[in-house]
Amino acid sequence: MKKKNNIVSVGFYALGCPKNVVDSEKMLAQIAQAGFLICSDPEEADVVVVNTCGFIEPAKQEALEIIRRAVELKREGRVKRVVVAGCLSQRMGKDLFDHVVGIDAVVGLAERDEIGGVIKDVLVGEETRFYMSRAESSVNDTGRLLITPGHWAYLRISEGCDHKCSFCTIPAIRGKFRSKPMDGILKEAEELVSAGVVELNVIAQDTAYYGKEIGMKDGLAKLLKELEKIEGLEWIRLMYVYPTGITDKLIETIAESKKILPYIDMPIQHINDEILKMMRRPDTKKRISAVIDKLRKALPDMVLRTTVIVGFPGETDEQFEELVDFVKDKRFDALGCFTYFAEDGTAASQFQGQIADNIKKARQDKLMLAQQRIAFEKNSERIGKELICLVDSIDGKKRVGRFYGQAPEIDSVCIMKKCKVKSGQFVKAKVVDFSDYDLVLEQVKH
């Protein structure tokens, strides 16, 4: 084996959504604590760990491609062991061994914190190993090794999901919704801030559902008020907030806060009531529209991001056009559009009226073109305005960062010229231009 000072090296692939990023960061910390050397290039490591995503077919195929590459390296003698963890492991179980011959261990989500022991196990003997159980409690995410820049991090407040969306595999993979204890979340937040984090991005499968399964009223609002008290924390951003959970209390909490950003990522998935019913979403067009109007009335500077699905089984041209018209009317600041995938094990995969891929792609293109016009218009309207930006990175003489309306690794960015501020610091800058979705700014000199 390739060792440095007799230490076994481990290469790590972190795939998937922000919730999976948190799992990867926890696993990396466990690997380091177990005495292994984390290798920056997985292809130069003794052991390769792939933390997979298995939510939709493209993510599954990406994960399988990386697993196959790792197994090929093993056949070439460059890698000794391949361990597969995460959502795809949970979803496929032992079938993964047959799908990609050469995997040494398949690790379920509940075994995340045992990854150090798993690696030690596979280094002894040649037999394959399977670690799988069903998680019944919330997870402890303290003690992570961040793979995000040191000044921002994700703060996961729950695990699993209680919604029964007909297209979604998450409840089958991650189980029922389980809120993390508030004191544990606050401890994790304080730990992150003490390490230099100034922006926390609050995530869950549905953040607004926090505390509901244990009978807590206004759980998210209560948690946010406690997070606000943490000294050194500057920005609190809300991600994955279902419209039905956006209450007057939550809006009031955001409006009164100096730290909770006027930014909400609110996935609506569709707007036609019949499609929403088929999707088994808890929303209606009337309620979604009312929530958006209420948010913008209470918070005129509110930035709204959403995600939608086109090509759901049975979606007619008229229902699709209704969605396009709604997007044009409500003018979301950012929008992600996915074509529907018939995922195995979901109710929608058995629905009548499955739509051809070329039609789904055409609808996606049309909707994203409409959203592009809106985004460019909004960028044009920002020219001349001064914004407070958080610098994320340095690119030559430029700084790349974000204002409050841009979530990290998801939204557009701010490209700042004539700026000498260090990464992780805030700067006041004036919008002078835009380049497609990105804003171009210059630092305001005092």
Secondary structure, DSSP 8 states (H G I E B T S, - for coil): --EETTEEEEEEEE-SSHHHHHHHHHHHHHHHHTT-EEESSGGGSSEEEEEE--SSHHHHHHHHHHHHHHHHHHHTTS-SEEEEEEHHHHHHTTHHHHHSTT--EEE-GGGGGGHHHHHHHHTSSS--EEE-----S-----S----S-TTEEEEE-EES-----TT--HHHHH-S-EE--HHHHHHHHHHHHHTT--EEEEE-SSGGGTTGGGT-TTHHHHHHHHHTTSTT--EEEE-S--GGG--HHHHHHHHH-SSEEEEEE---B---HHHHHHHT-S--HHHHHHHHHHHHHH-TT-EEEEEEEES-TT--HHHHHHHHHHHHHHT-SEEEEEE----TT-GGGG-S----HHHHHHHHHHHHHHHHHHHHHHHHHHTT-EEEEEEEEEETTEEEEE-TT--TTTS--EEEES----TT-EEEEEEEEEETTEEEEEE---
